[in-house]
Amino acid sequence: MVEKKFLTVPQAAMFLGRSPRAVWHLIYLNKIPHRRLGSRVIIPADELEEFIKALPGVRVGEALETVFREKEG
C-alpha cells in the first residue's frame, strides 16, 4: 500500500486536531509547509511531521499553541 505523501487542508486539520479554518490561517501566515497546485493547496506529510517535531512543547496541541501565540505577540 502506498503511504500518502500529501495531505489536504481538512486532512491536515484532523491530523493536527485543529479546524480547517485554523490550518488555512496558518497557511496564510506561511507558518506551516504547503504547496500550491493551481487553486489547490496540499501539505507534504513528511514536512508537516518535521515542522511539528521542531516546535517546542511536548504534544502537538502545545506546539501549535506556541505558533498561535507567536502570531498574536
N, C-alpha and C positions, 0 to 999 in steps of 0.2 A: 504494500500500500504506500502511496506517495504522501509524504507529510506536506501539510500546507505551508507554503513559503511566504505567503502574503495574507493579511487579514483585511477585511472590510472594516469600516468605522464601527458598525454595530458589533462585529465580532471582537474587535479590539476593546470596545466598551465592556463587553461581557467578561473578557479576559482580565481587564483592569478593575472590574467591579464599579464602574462609573457609568453614567448615562452617555448615550451617543453625543448629546449636546456638549457635555464636558470634554469629550475627546475631540470634537470639532473645534472647540475653543483652544485646546492645546495645540492642535494643528495650525490654527490661525496665528497663534503666538510663536509658531516654529519651535515648540517645546518637545515634541516627540517626532521621531523619524517617520517620514512618509514620502510617497512618490505620487506624482500626478500623471495620469494617463488620460489625456484629453480632459473630460469633465469628471472622470473617476479619480478617487483618492484611495490608494492602497497603502498598507503599513507592513513593511517587511517584518515578519515574525521574529527572526533572529536578532534584528536590530532593536526591536521593542524589548526583547528579553535582556539584551545587553544594557539598554538605557535604564531599565528598572534595576538591574544589578548595580549600576554605577550610582544610583541615588542613595542618599543617606536614609537610615531607618531600617527597621527590622522586617516589616511587612510591606507589601505592595501599597496598601492603603496609607501607611505612614509616609512612605516615599512620595506618593502622589500629593499628599497634603503639603509636603515641602515645596513641590512645584507650584501649587496654587498660592502658597504664602509668598513665594518669590515674586509672583505676578502682582500681588497686592502691595507688597512692600517696596 
